[in-house]
């Protein structure tokens, strides 16, 4: 598990916000997903490359509720993820074909969970997932169980990249809360980003 503090350059963060906004308004854009029990997740989500269905806990080419295809992952996004992957040279290199983008409002959160629905080959090899944070700071939790009281806490700030692979690949992880008014002023001025946090997670299926 490697944390690259402030790794994504300000100009790249500005560009990523702009692209997320464009994609989020189009087909396959942001929506608020539901779980099997019908409860809504406390975030907005968009899948690139392959669609992630949190109800069925599986990947597919289109979203089941509206048939929208998953938009293509922008090359600029892939490049940043792969440069971060190369910087953390202890991990195998991935060719991301999935990017899940979550937008957390200031009341957003995500319970502890494992990312374990990629292919058996990907999981067996311990291929990493690469998480990029933009906007307000999130309190990130991780641990060996789903018990949040036993989890370790970590602040993920704008421009941070967190990489989990090999032994850490199946750690339970989540977001307990977003810390208000912690995004940099330049990001707000350049993008008009709303309060909250954007998180992009790259994986290889």
Secondary structure, 3 states (H helix, E strand, C coil): CEEECCCCCHHHHHHHHHHHHHHHHCCCCCECCECCCCCECCCEEEEECCEEECCCCEEECECCCCCCECECCCHHHHHHHHHHHHHCCCCCCCCCCEEEEEEECCCCCEEEECCCCCCHHHHHCCCCEEEEEEECEEEEEEECCCCHHHCEEEEECCCCEEEECHHHCCCEEEEEEEECCCCCHHHHHHHCCCCCEEEEEEECC
